[in-house]
Amino acid sequence: MQKKNNLFSPSDIKFLTNALLSWYENEGRVLPWRQKGGAHPNPYLVWISEIMLQQTTVKTVIPYFERWMKKFPTLEDVAKAPLSEILLSWQGLGYYTRAKKIHECAKVLVETYNGKFPNKKEALQKLPGIGPYTSSSLMAFAFNAPETVVDGNVLRVISRLYGITSPVTVKDITPLAIDLTSQTRGADYASAIMDLGATLCTPKNPRCEDCPWKTLCQAHKENLTDIIPLIEKLKKQERKGNVFYIQNEKGEVFIQTRKGKGLLSGLTEFPWNEDESFPFEASFEKKGLVVHTFTHFRLELFVYQTTLEKGAKLPFDGKFVPFENFSDYPFSTLMKKVIKKVVKK
Ligand code: SF4
């Protein structure tokens, strides 16, 4: 990235910070986990929203967040709930590791911190599922600390403000974002810059005319918003396999709980593999292909259905359940796609 940190004078920086805060007071989004005019009084809400918002849009998260808060109004409610209930409430959000870490973290907070979040970044990062990004968000939104939170929205806004036309990463942008961060209104500032990215400085057709930064923004001045930011994408690894929707003579369907510590562990699934083999002799009917994209890879599974003969044994641990009872089990998004493929409505 070309050097850009001398582009603005200290008075320009002050202007940018204050202009953004004033804009936020009038135009910032109203969200169920947010409180304008300072930190949110309940870090539990901030934490749940932050974890849900990883990899998921605000629009999708809102109904999940509201249902979650009705079901688990306090941290203690999460800590004492069985994992299966937590996973069931997470169903549809994907990336289930997040839900498992919430459960683990809630237990640690209740057992070790008396149900309170520590207000130090280092202590927060020792908790399960809380890394540098979430700890900075919690410090800003729940404790009003002057923390710089850089997500995709912030990366886009800052790259455009500074007119950076070379490929950028969060690491490149962070020092520039730090300069702009309000030292006294950490919560409002972090919300404001995210809102600017989400509502005005959008990936396509940004509304520069309404933007509080339009007088200094380089991308706007030089008509470069179409090409900034330039982000180099890593090609995802591709994996393939088969998944088996197995019914018994009563029409019940075989399910199992995924073991181990992996991405989908604890969730309900149909037997599947990644070597495209068939685990036992039967007459399998091909029902189609499901494709699911995880963070680091893309998975393609061919869906096969079969009905077992009475008394036939399977080489898996699990059980047969009626289709009508599927809603009692936390199926992953991948497995829900399999169900749709077999049970066409
Ligand atoms: S002026 Fe336009 S490009 Fe620049 S920050 Fe504002 S919305 Fe984004």
Residues whose N, C-alpha, C, O or C-beta is under 5 A from the ligand:
A	BS01	SF4	V157 R160 L161 L200 C201 P206 R207 C208 C211 W213 K214 C217 A219 H220 T225
